[in-house]
Amino acid sequence: FFISLDLFTMFMFYEVALIPMYLLIGVWGSGNKNYSAMKLTLMLMGGSAFLMLGLIGIYYHSAPEGQPLTWNILEIVENESISLGWQKFLFPMTFVGFGVLGAMFPFHTWSPDGHASAPTAVSMLHAGVLMKLGGYGCFRVAIYLMPQAAHELAWIFIILTGISVVYGAFSACVQNDLKYINAYSSVSHCGLVLFAILMLNTTAMTGAIMQMLSHGLMTALFFALIGMIYGRTHTRDIREMGGMMQILPYLSVCYVIAGMASLGLPGLSGFVAEMTIFVGSFQHTDLFHRVFVIVACSSIVTTAVYILRVVGKLLYGPVYDQHHLSLTDAKWWERLSTATLIVSVACIGFFPNFFADLIKFTFSPEIFTVLGLH
């Protein structure tokens, strides 16, 4: 999907990535897995239907009249054959089609239930990789191929993604299930990716890509740690756990580091990604953009609230279940996997210029010309 320059091939692999999720959750999941799998399937298939219509429309307007039609992204951009009227019609279809996978409000509801019912490895894969298809597709297809409509209609989706950022953070504050907390956190952080892409400047878009990298690593770390804790305690309810720092010190410290990355502690990936997004977004001088940037910035405070709430309830205080005192800390393979993710998160935080330069290098001059970026 990520390396494809052909829209048909891209759509095919988009579906190949999504369809197995029904079986992975419905067969091997836990809790209300059948409901979650069906909800995920219906929501994502609905998004796929919008996307398919949008891609077919792009294909039939991919070349000037009389010339052969094409699925190739680069040829479509070169032809500049999609009129503004058709762009305004096709842009919402493709953006919503990809945005559903990016957990864009109000099409986000599949994500928390899907994450909560999925096995640990599936949650890591889904949040860490598959949800990035949404942000990449919105940029690579919707915005890149229909830049005029993106400039004119971005305000609609800025409102929706701004709601995603704030709503996801506030929803995480009232959850008691560790997976639901992380799932709603993902709604907020992935909403920030789409929010930044819609700002249509290179600084914000660079931040969006860094946020995709950051979120993919730290949410995979979160889900891995939640799975390890659940495998020992057999519960994900933070009201039934406490004092884990004295029982599982290694896993607890890893959880604190993941939480600090999520709330944007300097020196970790979350800080550089979110700061780049907010700095780039604030380059717009009009009232509408700046109001929504401030609203999105408020999610930092809300994120700190739910992260510190979980850390306080889960890791500190008294041990509520005396059976937890006999639990053993992480094995060597668990330490290796979590340490690898933590080092990756720290590398982005300590060496952001390396990653920012690498991202900007991939923005070819043609992209600047097409999008009118500065």
Contacts in CASP RR format, 6 or more apart in sequence:
PFRMAT RR
TARGET T0000
AUTHOR 0000-0000-0000
METHOD contacts of the structure
MODEL  1
FFISLDLFTMFMFYEVALIPMYLLIGVWGSGNKNYSAMKLTLMLMGGSAF
LMLGLIGIYYHSAPEGQPLTWNILEIVENESISLGWQKFLFPMTFVGFGV
LGAMFPFHTWSPDGHASAPTAVSMLHAGVLMKLGGYGCFRVAIYLMPQAA
HELAWIFIILTGISVVYGAFSACVQNDLKYINAYSSVSHCGLVLFAILML
NTTAMTGAIMQMLSHGLMTALFFALIGMIYGRTHTRDIREMGGMMQILPY
LSVCYVIAGMASLGLPGLSGFVAEMTIFVGSFQHTDLFHRVFVIVACSSI
VTTAVYILRVVGKLLYGPVYDQHHLSLTDAKWWERLSTATLIVSVACIGF
FPNFFADLIKFTFSPEIFTVLGLH
1 10 0 8 1.000
1 13 0 8 1.000
1 14 0 8 1.000
1 17 0 8 1.000
1 133 0 8 1.000
1 136 0 8 1.000
2 133 0 8 1.000
2 136 0 8 1.000
4 10 0 8 1.000
4 13 0 8 1.000
5 72 0 8 1.000
5 73 0 8 1.000
5 74 0 8 1.000
6 71 0 8 1.000
6 72 0 8 1.000
6 73 0 8 1.000
7 55 0 8 1.000
7 58 0 8 1.000
7 59 0 8 1.000
7 71 0 8 1.000
7 72 0 8 1.000
7 73 0 8 1.000
7 76 0 8 1.000
7 141 0 8 1.000
8 55 0 8 1.000
8 59 0 8 1.000
8 71 0 8 1.000
9 71 0 8 1.000
10 137 0 8 1.000
10 141 0 8 1.000
11 51 0 8 1.000
11 52 0 8 1.000
11 55 0 8 1.000
14 48 0 8 1.000
14 51 0 8 1.000
14 133 0 8 1.000
15 48 0 8 1.000
17 130 0 8 1.000
17 133 0 8 1.000
18 44 0 8 1.000
18 48 0 8 1.000
18 101 0 8 1.000
18 130 0 8 1.000
21 37 0 8 1.000
21 40 0 8 1.000
21 41 0 8 1.000
21 44 0 8 1.000
21 118 0 8 1.000
21 122 0 8 1.000
21 126 0 8 1.000
21 130 0 8 1.000
22 37 0 8 1.000
22 38 0 8 1.000
22 40 0 8 1.000
22 41 0 8 1.000
23 37 0 8 1.000
24 118 0 8 1.000
24 119 0 8 1.000
24 122 0 8 1.000
25 33 0 8 1.000
25 36 0 8 1.000
25 37 0 8 1.000
25 40 0 8 1.000
25 114 0 8 1.000
25 117 0 8 1.000
25 118 0 8 1.000
25 119 0 8 1.000
25 122 0 8 1.000
26 33 0 8 1.000
26 34 0 8 1.000
26 36 0 8 1.000
26 37 0 8 1.000
26 117 0 8 1.000
28 119 0 8 1.000
28 122 0 8 1.000
29 117 0 8 1.000
29 118 0 8 1.000
29 119 0 8 1.000
29 122 0 8 1.000
30 117 0 8 1.000
30 119 0 8 1.000
31 116 0 8 1.000
31 117 0 8 1.000
32 113 0 8 1.000
32 117 0 8 1.000
33 117 0 8 1.000
35 113 0 8 1.000
35 117 0 8 1.000
36 113 0 8 1.000
36 114 0 8 1.000
36 116 0 8 1.000
36 117 0 8 1.000
36 118 0 8 1.000
37 114 0 8 1.000
37 117 0 8 1.000
39 109 0 8 1.000
39 110 0 8 1.000
39 113 0 8 1.000
39 114 0 8 1.000
40 110 0 8 1.000
40 113 0 8 1.000
40 114 0 8 1.000
42 110 0 8 1.000
43 100 0 8 1.000
43 107 0 8 1.000
43 109 0 8 1.000
43 110 0 8 1.000
44 100 0 8 1.000
44 101 0 8 1.000
44 110 0 8 1.000
46 97 0 8 1.000
46 100 0 8 1.000
47 96 0 8 1.000
47 97 0 8 1.000
47 99 0 8 1.000
47 100 0 8 1.000
47 101 0 8 1.000
47 107 0 8 1.000
48 97 0 8 1.000
50 93 0 8 1.000
50 94 0 8 1.000
50 96 0 8 1.000
50 97 0 8 1.000
50 100 0 8 1.000
51 93 0 8 1.000
51 94 0 8 1.000
51 96 0 8 1.000
51 97 0 8 1.000
51 98 0 8 1.000
53 93 0 8 1.000
54 90 0 8 1.000
54 93 0 8 1.000
54 94 0 8 1.000
55 94 0 8 1.000
55 141 0 8 1.000
57 86 0 8 1.000
57 90 0 8 1.000
58 76 0 8 1.000
58 82 0 8 1.000
58 90 0 8 1.000
58 94 0 8 1.000
58 141 0 8 1.000
58 145 0 8 1.000
58 146 0 8 1.000
59 69 0 8 1.000
59 70 0 8 1.000
59 71 0 8 1.000
60 69 0 8 1.000
61 81 0 8 1.000
61 82 0 8 1.000
61 83 0 8 1.000
61 86 0 8 1.000
61 90 0 8 1.000
62 69 0 8 1.000
62 70 0 8 1.000
62 71 0 8 1.000
62 75 0 8 1.000
62 76 0 8 1.000
62 79 0 8 1.000
62 81 0 8 1.000
62 82 0 8 1.000
63 69 0 8 1.000
63 70 0 8 1.000
63 75 0 8 1.000
63 76 0 8 1.000
63 79 0 8 1.000
63 81 0 8 1.000
64 79 0 8 1.000
64 81 0 8 1.000
67 79 0 8 1.000
70 76 0 8 1.000
70 79 0 8 1.000
73 140 0 8 1.000
73 141 0 8 1.000
73 144 0 8 1.000
73 145 0 8 1.000
76 82 0 8 1.000
76 145 0 8 1.000
77 144 0 8 1.000
77 145 0 8 1.000
77 366 0 8 1.000
77 370 0 8 1.000
82 90 0 8 1.000
82 145 0 8 1.000
82 146 0 8 1.000
84 148 0 8 1.000
84 149 0 8 1.000
84 152 0 8 1.000
85 149 0 8 1.000
87 146 0 8 1.000
87 148 0 8 1.000
87 149 0 8 1.000
88 149 0 8 1.000
88 152 0 8 1.000
88 153 0 8 1.000
90 146 0 8 1.000
90 149 0 8 1.000
91 142 0 8 1.000
91 146 0 8 1.000
91 149 0 8 1.000
91 150 0 8 1.000
91 153 0 8 1.000
92 153 0 8 1.000
92 156 0 8 1.000
94 137 0 8 1.000
94 138 0 8 1.000
94 141 0 8 1.000
94 142 0 8 1.000
94 145 0 8 1.000
94 146 0 8 1.000
95 138 0 8 1.000
95 142 0 8 1.000
95 143 0 8 1.000
95 157 0 8 1.000
96 104 0 8 1.000
96 107 0 8 1.000
98 133 0 8 1.000
98 134 0 8 1.000
98 135 0 8 1.000
98 136 0 8 1.000
98 137 0 8 1.000
98 138 0 8 1.000
98 141 0 8 1.000
98 142 0 8 1.000
99 107 0 8 1.000
99 134 0 8 1.000
99 135 0 8 1.000
99 138 0 8 1.000
99 194 0 8 1.000
100 107 0 8 1.000
100 110 0 8 1.000
100 134 0 8 1.000
101 130 0 8 1.000
101 131 0 8 1.000
101 133 0 8 1.000
101 134 0 8 1.000
101 135 0 8 1.000
102 108 0 8 1.000
102 131 0 8 1.000
102 133 0 8 1.000
102 134 0 8 1.000
102 135 0 8 1.000
102 190 0 8 1.000
102 191 0 8 1.000
102 193 0 8 1.000
102 194 0 8 1.000
103 111 0 8 1.000
103 131 0 8 1.000
103 164 0 8 1.000
103 186 0 8 1.000
103 187 0 8 1.000
103 190 0 8 1.000
103 191 0 8 1.000
104 157 0 8 1.000
104 160 0 8 1.000
104 161 0 8 1.000
104 164 0 8 1.000
104 191 0 8 1.000
104 194 0 8 1.000
105 160 0 8 1.000
105 161 0 8 1.000
105 162 0 8 1.000
105 163 0 8 1.000
105 164 0 8 1.000
105 167 0 8 1.000
105 187 0 8 1.000
106 160 0 8 1.000
108 164 0 8 1.000
108 168 0 8 1.000
108 187 0 8 1.000
111 131 0 8 1.000
111 183 0 8 1.000
111 186 0 8 1.000
111 187 0 8 1.000
112 171 0 8 1.000
112 180 0 8 1.000
112 183 0 8 1.000
112 184 0 8 1.000
112 187 0 8 1.000
114 126 0 8 1.000
114 183 0 8 1.000
115 123 0 8 1.000
115 126 0 8 1.000
115 127 0 8 1.000
115 179 0 8 1.000
115 180 0 8 1.000
115 182 0 8 1.000
115 183 0 8 1.000
115 186 0 8 1.000
115 223 0 8 1.000
116 177 0 8 1.000
116 179 0 8 1.000
116 180 0 8 1.000
116 183 0 8 1.000
118 126 0 8 1.000
120 223 0 8 1.000
120 224 0 8 1.000
120 226 0 8 1.000
120 227 0 8 1.000
120 230 0 8 1.000
123 179 0 8 1.000
123 223 0 8 1.000
123 226 0 8 1.000
124 219 0 8 1.000
124 220 0 8 1.000
124 223 0 8 1.000
124 224 0 8 1.000
127 182 0 8 1.000
127 183 0 8 1.000
127 186 0 8 1.000
127 215 0 8 1.000
127 216 0 8 1.000
127 219 0 8 1.000
127 220 0 8 1.000
127 223 0 8 1.000
128 215 0 8 1.000
128 216 0 8 1.000
128 217 0 8 1.000
128 219 0 8 1.000
128 220 0 8 1.000
129 216 0 8 1.000
131 186 0 8 1.000
131 190 0 8 1.000
132 212 0 8 1.000
132 216 0 8 1.000
134 194 0 8 1.000
135 190 0 8 1.000
135 193 0 8 1.000
135 194 0 8 1.000
135 197 0 8 1.000
135 208 0 8 1.000
135 212 0 8 1.000
136 212 0 8 1.000
138 194 0 8 1.000
138 197 0 8 1.000
139 197 0 8 1.000
139 205 0 8 1.000
139 208 0 8 1.000
142 150 0 8 1.000
143 150 0 8 1.000
143 197 0 8 1.000
143 198 0 8 1.000
143 200 0 8 1.000
143 371 0 8 1.000
144 367 0 8 1.000
144 370 0 8 1.000
144 371 0 8 1.000
147 370 0 8 1.000
147 371 0 8 1.000
147 372 0 8 1.000
150 198 0 8 1.000
150 200 0 8 1.000
150 371 0 8 1.000
151 200 0 8 1.000
154 198 0 8 1.000
154 199 0 8 1.000
154 200 0 8 1.000
155 288 0 8 1.000
157 194 0 8 1.000
157 198 0 8 1.000
158 195 0 8 1.000
158 198 0 8 1.000
158 199 0 8 1.000
158 288 0 8 1.000
158 289 0 8 1.000
158 292 0 8 1.000
159 292 0 8 1.000
161 191 0 8 1.000
161 192 0 8 1.000
161 194 0 8 1.000
161 195 0 8 1.000
161 198 0 8 1.000
162 191 0 8 1.000
162 195 0 8 1.000
162 292 0 8 1.000
162 295 0 8 1.000
162 296 0 8 1.000
164 187 0 8 1.000
164 188 0 8 1.000
164 190 0 8 1.000
164 191 0 8 1.000
164 194 0 8 1.000
164 195 0 8 1.000
165 188 0 8 1.000
165 191 0 8 1.000
165 192 0 8 1.000
165 195 0 8 1.000
165 295 0 8 1.000
165 296 0 8 1.000
165 299 0 8 1.000
166 188 0 8 1.000
166 295 0 8 1.000
166 296 0 8 1.000
166 298 0 8 1.000
166 299 0 8 1.000
166 302 0 8 1.000
167 187 0 8 1.000
167 188 0 8 1.000
168 184 0 8 1.000
168 185 0 8 1.000
168 187 0 8 1.000
168 188 0 8 1.000
168 299 0 8 1.000
169 184 0 8 1.000
169 185 0 8 1.000
169 188 0 8 1.000
169 299 0 8 1.000
169 302 0 8 1.000
169 303 0 8 1.000
169 306 0 8 1.000
170 302 0 8 1.000
171 184 0 8 1.000
171 187 0 8 1.000
172 180 0 8 1.000
172 181 0 8 1.000
172 182 0 8 1.000
172 184 0 8 1.000
172 185 0 8 1.000
172 188 0 8 1.000
172 302 0 8 1.000
172 303 0 8 1.000
172 306 0 8 1.000
173 302 0 8 1.000
173 305 0 8 1.000
173 306 0 8 1.000
173 309 0 8 1.000
175 181 0 8 1.000
175 184 0 8 1.000
175 306 0 8 1.000
176 237 0 8 1.000
176 238 0 8 1.000
176 239 0 8 1.000
177 236 0 8 1.000
177 237 0 8 1.000
177 238 0 8 1.000
178 226 0 8 1.000
178 229 0 8 1.000
178 230 0 8 1.000
178 236 0 8 1.000
178 237 0 8 1.000
178 238 0 8 1.000
178 310 0 8 1.000
178 314 0 8 1.000
179 223 0 8 1.000
179 226 0 8 1.000
179 236 0 8 1.000
181 238 0 8 1.000
181 306 0 8 1.000
181 310 0 8 1.000
182 219 0 8 1.000
182 222 0 8 1.000
182 223 0 8 1.000
182 226 0 8 1.000
185 219 0 8 1.000
185 222 0 8 1.000
185 262 0 8 1.000
185 303 0 8 1.000
185 306 0 8 1.000
186 215 0 8 1.000
186 219 0 8 1.000
188 299 0 8 1.000
188 303 0 8 1.000
189 211 0 8 1.000
189 215 0 8 1.000
189 219 0 8 1.000
189 262 0 8 1.000
190 215 0 8 1.000
192 208 0 8 1.000
192 211 0 8 1.000
192 274 0 8 1.000
192 277 0 8 1.000
192 296 0 8 1.000
192 299 0 8 1.000
193 208 0 8 1.000
193 211 0 8 1.000
193 212 0 8 1.000
193 215 0 8 1.000
194 208 0 8 1.000
195 277 0 8 1.000
195 281 0 8 1.000
195 292 0 8 1.000
195 296 0 8 1.000
196 204 0 8 1.000
196 205 0 8 1.000
196 207 0 8 1.000
196 208 0 8 1.000
196 211 0 8 1.000
196 277 0 8 1.000
196 280 0 8 1.000
196 281 0 8 1.000
197 204 0 8 1.000
197 205 0 8 1.000
197 208 0 8 1.000
199 205 0 8 1.000
199 280 0 8 1.000
199 281 0 8 1.000
199 283 0 8 1.000
199 284 0 8 1.000
199 289 0 8 1.000
200 371 0 8 1.000
200 372 0 8 1.000
200 373 0 8 1.000
201 280 0 8 1.000
201 283 0 8 1.000
201 284 0 8 1.000
201 373 0 8 1.000
201 374 0 8 1.000
202 360 0 8 1.000
202 363 0 8 1.000
202 368 0 8 1.000
202 373 0 8 1.000
202 374 0 8 1.000
203 276 0 8 1.000
203 279 0 8 1.000
203 280 0 8 1.000
203 283 0 8 1.000
204 276 0 8 1.000
204 277 0 8 1.000
204 280 0 8 1.000
204 281 0 8 1.000
204 283 0 8 1.000
205 363 0 8 1.000
205 373 0 8 1.000
206 276 0 8 1.000
206 356 0 8 1.000
206 359 0 8 1.000
206 360 0 8 1.000
207 273 0 8 1.000
207 276 0 8 1.000
207 277 0 8 1.000
207 280 0 8 1.000
207 356 0 8 1.000
207 359 0 8 1.000
208 277 0 8 1.000
209 359 0 8 1.000
210 269 0 8 1.000
210 272 0 8 1.000
210 273 0 8 1.000
210 276 0 8 1.000
210 348 0 8 1.000
210 352 0 8 1.000
210 355 0 8 1.000
210 356 0 8 1.000
210 359 0 8 1.000
211 270 0 8 1.000
211 273 0 8 1.000
211 274 0 8 1.000
211 277 0 8 1.000
213 269 0 8 1.000
213 273 0 8 1.000
213 348 0 8 1.000
213 355 0 8 1.000
214 261 0 8 1.000
214 269 0 8 1.000
214 270 0 8 1.000
214 272 0 8 1.000
214 273 0 8 1.000
214 345 0 8 1.000
214 348 0 8 1.000
215 273 0 8 1.000
217 269 0 8 1.000
217 341 0 8 1.000
217 344 0 8 1.000
217 345 0 8 1.000
217 348 0 8 1.000
218 258 0 8 1.000
218 259 0 8 1.000
218 261 0 8 1.000
218 262 0 8 1.000
218 268 0 8 1.000
218 269 0 8 1.000
218 270 0 8 1.000
218 341 0 8 1.000
218 345 0 8 1.000
220 341 0 8 1.000
221 254 0 8 1.000
221 257 0 8 1.000
221 258 0 8 1.000
221 261 0 8 1.000
221 338 0 8 1.000
221 341 0 8 1.000
221 342 0 8 1.000
221 345 0 8 1.000
222 255 0 8 1.000
222 258 0 8 1.000
222 259 0 8 1.000
222 262 0 8 1.000
224 334 0 8 1.000
224 337 0 8 1.000
224 338 0 8 1.000
224 341 0 8 1.000
225 251 0 8 1.000
225 254 0 8 1.000
225 255 0 8 1.000
225 258 0 8 1.000
225 338 0 8 1.000
226 236 0 8 1.000
228 251 0 8 1.000
228 330 0 8 1.000
228 334 0 8 1.000
229 236 0 8 1.000
229 241 0 8 1.000
229 244 0 8 1.000
229 248 0 8 1.000
229 251 0 8 1.000
229 255 0 8 1.000
230 236 0 8 1.000
232 248 0 8 1.000
232 324 0 8 1.000
232 327 0 8 1.000
232 328 0 8 1.000
233 240 0 8 1.000
233 241 0 8 1.000
233 321 0 8 1.000
233 324 0 8 1.000
233 327 0 8 1.000
235 241 0 8 1.000
238 310 0 8 1.000
238 313 0 8 1.000
238 314 0 8 1.000
239 313 0 8 1.000
240 320 0 8 1.000
240 321 0 8 1.000
241 313 0 8 1.000
241 314 0 8 1.000
241 320 0 8 1.000
241 321 0 8 1.000
241 324 0 8 1.000
242 313 0 8 1.000
242 314 0 8 1.000
242 315 0 8 1.000
242 316 0 8 1.000
242 317 0 8 1.000
242 318 0 8 1.000
242 319 0 8 1.000
242 320 0 8 1.000
242 324 0 8 1.000
243 314 0 8 1.000
243 315 0 8 1.000
243 316 0 8 1.000
243 317 0 8 1.000
243 318 0 8 1.000
243 319 0 8 1.000
244 251 0 8 1.000
244 252 0 8 1.000
244 314 0 8 1.000
244 315 0 8 1.000
244 324 0 8 1.000
245 252 0 8 1.000
245 253 0 8 1.000
245 315 0 8 1.000
245 316 0 8 1.000
246 319 0 8 1.000
247 319 0 8 1.000
247 324 0 8 1.000
247 325 0 8 1.000
247 327 0 8 1.000
247 329 0 8 1.000
248 327 0 8 1.000
248 329 0 8 1.000
248 330 0 8 1.000
249 329 0 8 1.000
250 329 0 8 1.000
250 330 0 8 1.000
250 335 0 8 1.000
251 329 0 8 1.000
251 330 0 8 1.000
251 334 0 8 1.000
251 338 0 8 1.000
252 314 0 8 1.000
252 315 0 8 1.000
254 330 0 8 1.000
254 338 0 8 1.000
254 342 0 8 1.000
255 311 0 8 1.000
255 314 0 8 1.000
255 315 0 8 1.000
256 311 0 8 1.000
256 315 0 8 1.000
257 268 0 8 1.000
257 342 0 8 1.000
257 345 0 8 1.000
258 342 0 8 1.000
258 345 0 8 1.000
259 307 0 8 1.000
259 311 0 8 1.000
260 268 0 8 1.000
260 307 0 8 1.000
261 268 0 8 1.000
261 269 0 8 1.000
261 270 0 8 1.000
261 345 0 8 1.000
262 270 0 8 1.000
262 303 0 8 1.000
262 307 0 8 1.000
263 300 0 8 1.000
263 303 0 8 1.000
263 304 0 8 1.000
263 307 0 8 1.000
263 308 0 8 1.000
264 270 0 8 1.000
264 271 0 8 1.000
264 274 0 8 1.000
264 300 0 8 1.000
264 303 0 8 1.000
265 271 0 8 1.000
267 346 0 8 1.000
267 349 0 8 1.000
267 350 0 8 1.000
268 345 0 8 1.000
268 346 0 8 1.000
268 348 0 8 1.000
268 349 0 8 1.000
269 344 0 8 1.000
269 345 0 8 1.000
269 346 0 8 1.000
269 348 0 8 1.000
269 349 0 8 1.000
270 345 0 8 1.000
270 348 0 8 1.000
270 349 0 8 1.000
271 349 0 8 1.000
272 348 0 8 1.000
272 349 0 8 1.000
272 352 0 8 1.000
273 348 0 8 1.000
274 300 0 8 1.000
276 352 0 8 1.000
276 356 0 8 1.000
278 293 0 8 1.000
278 296 0 8 1.000
278 297 0 8 1.000
281 289 0 8 1.000
281 293 0 8 1.000
281 296 0 8 1.000
282 290 0 8 1.000
282 293 0 8 1.000
284 290 0 8 1.000
284 293 0 8 1.000
319 325 0 8 1.000
330 338 0 8 1.000
348 355 0 8 1.000
363 373 0 8 1.000
367 373 0 8 1.000
368 374 0 8 1.000
END
